[in-house]
């Protein structure tokens, strides 16, 4: 009997400016299902969140969505998931998502996705976990963030090891290869 591996996906509740973002979200959801992994995500049925979940579900992946009560209407909480957890606030949402995953993937997104990325990266930096964190850098979306991280290091606010806490990947094929290696 194999242990079900779970991949947490942080991503936007909007589609963004480029169709490639939604396509990458759909490919990510389908890839998670194809690999026999469970999707853990923010439980929304809008934006990239909805795209990744619908694609994972269409291919038969178990899905776990976590959403705070105040976002149920705004993010259109997806009710047909394998498991749905409603939290009191955003802090609890991030904690439950993190605790129920073996790896973290960050797709394009806004302030919420950045908050989620920095929280799990900070936890990793201070030794609270060793879960792999991947930035899906669709069409160079995260290039500015990667540049900022290098600047933080260059300006003496972090050790070079900060960049070892996450791995940028260019596309879903590279993400699949990296996740498979990390979760084996």
C-alpha positions in Angstrom: 0.0 0.0 0.0 1.5 3.3 -1.0 1.2 6.5 0.9 -0.9 9.2 -1.0 1.3 12.2 -1.7 -0.2 15.6 -1.6 0.8 18.7 -3.6 -0.3 22.1 -2.3 -0.9 24.6 -5.0 -0.9 28.3 -4.2 -2.2 30.5 -7.1 -4.4 33.4 -8.1 -8.1 33.8 -7.7 -8.0 35.6 -11.0 -6.9 34.4 -14.4 -4.3 37.0 -15.0 -3.4 38.8 -18.2 -2.1 35.9 -20.2 -4.0 32.8 -21.4 -0.8 30.8 -20.7 -1.4 31.1 -16.9 -4.8 29.3 -17.1 -3.3 26.7 -19.4 -0.4 26.1 -17.0 -2.9 25.8 -14.1 -5.0 23.2 -16.1 -1.8 21.3 -17.0 -0.7 21.3 -13.3 -4.0 19.9 -12.1 -4.0 17.2 -14.8 -0.4 16.3 -14.0 -1.1 16.0 -10.3 -4.0 13.6 -11.2 -1.9 11.6 -13.7 0.8 11.1 -11.0 -1.8 9.8 -8.5 -1.3 12.7 -6.1 -3.9 14.6 -4.2 -4.4 18.3 -4.9 -4.5 20.6 -1.8 -5.5 24.1 -2.6 -7.5 27.2 -1.6 -10.9 25.7 -2.4 -11.9 28.5 -4.8 -13.8 27.9 -8.1 -12.5 31.1 -9.7 -9.3 32.2 -11.5 -6.4 29.8 -11.6 -7.6 28.1 -8.4 -10.7 26.9 -10.3 -8.7 25.9 -13.3 -6.3 23.7 -11.4 -9.0 22.1 -9.4 -11.4 21.4 -12.3 -8.5 19.9 -14.3 -7.4 17.7 -11.4 -10.9 16.5 -10.7 -11.6 15.8 -14.4 -8.7 13.4 -14.3 -9.8 11.7 -11.1 -7.4 13.3 -8.5 -8.5 13.5 -4.9 -8.9 17.1 -3.9 -8.7 18.9 -0.6 -9.8 22.6 -0.5 -9.3 24.9 2.4 -11.1 28.2 2.5 -11.8 30.8 5.2 -15.4 31.5 5.9 -15.2 35.1 4.8 -14.0 34.1 1.3 -16.7 31.4 0.6 -18.7 33.8 -1.5 -15.9 35.9 -3.1 -13.8 32.9 -4.2 -16.9 30.8 -4.9 -16.0 27.9 -2.6 -16.0 24.7 -4.6 -18.5 22.3 -3.0 -17.8 19.1 -5.0 -14.3 18.5 -3.7 -13.3 15.2 -2.1 -12.7 17.2 1.1 -13.4 20.8 2.0 -12.3 22.5 5.1 -13.7 25.9 6.1 -11.4 27.9 8.4 -11.9 30.9 10.5 -9.2 33.0 8.9 -6.4 33.2 6.4 -3.7 32.2 8.9 -5.5 28.9 9.7 -6.1 28.3 6.0 -2.4 28.5 5.2 -1.5 26.3 8.1 -4.0 23.6 7.2 -2.9 23.7 3.5 0.7 23.4 4.5 0.2 20.6 7.1 -1.7 18.5 4.6 0.9 18.6 1.8 4.2 17.1 1.0 5.3 19.7 -1.5 4.3 23.3 -2.4 3.8 24.7 -5.9 3.3 28.4 -6.5 1.6 29.4 -9.8 1.2 33.0 -10.9 -0.9 35.0 -8.5 -1.2 38.2 -6.5 -0.6 39.4 -3.0 -2.2 36.3 -1.5 0.0 33.9 -3.4 3.1 36.0 -2.5 2.0 35.9 1.2 1.6 32.1 1.0 5.0 31.7 -0.7 6.9 33.9 1.8 5.3 32.2 4.8 6.3 28.7 3.7 9.7 30.0 2.6 10.3 31.7 5.9 9.2 28.6 7.8 11.7 26.6 5.7 14.5 29.2 6.2 14.2 29.0 10.0 14.1 25.2 10.0 10.5 24.4 10.6 10.2 22.2 7.6 12.1 20.8 4.6 9.2 20.4 2.1 10.1 21.4 -1.4 8.8 24.6 -2.8 8.5 25.2 -6.5 7.8 28.4 -8.4 6.1 27.7 -11.7 7.6 30.5 -13.7 5.1 30.5 -16.6 6.3 33.0 -19.3 8.8 34.5 -16.8 6.0 35.6 -14.4 8.3 35.1 -11.3 11.5 36.6 -12.8 11.0 39.9 -10.9 10.5 37.9 -7.6 13.7 35.9 -8.3 15.6 39.1 -9.0 14.2 40.6 -5.7 15.4 37.5 -3.8 18.9 37.9 -5.3 18.8 41.5 -4.2 17.8 40.6 -0.7 20.9 38.4 -0.5 23.2 40.9 -2.2 22.1 43.6 0.2 22.9 41.4 3.2 19.4 40.7 4.5 19.7 36.9 3.9 22.2 34.2 3.4 22.6 32.8 -0.1 21.0 29.6 1.2 17.6 31.5 1.0 17.6 30.7 -2.7 18.1 27.0 -1.9 14.6 27.0 -0.2 12.7 27.2 -3.4 13.2 26.0 -7.0 11.9 27.9 -10.0 10.7 25.7 -12.9 10.0 27.0 -16.4 7.0 24.9 -17.3 4.8 22.1 -16.2 7.0 19.4 -17.7 9.9 20.6 -15.6 7.6 20.9 -12.6 6.5 17.3 -13.0 10.1 16.1 -13.2 11.1 18.1 -10.1 8.0 17.0 -8.1 8.5 13.4 -9.0 12.1 13.5 -7.8 11.1 15.3 -4.6 8.2 13.0 -3.8 9.9 9.7 -4.6 
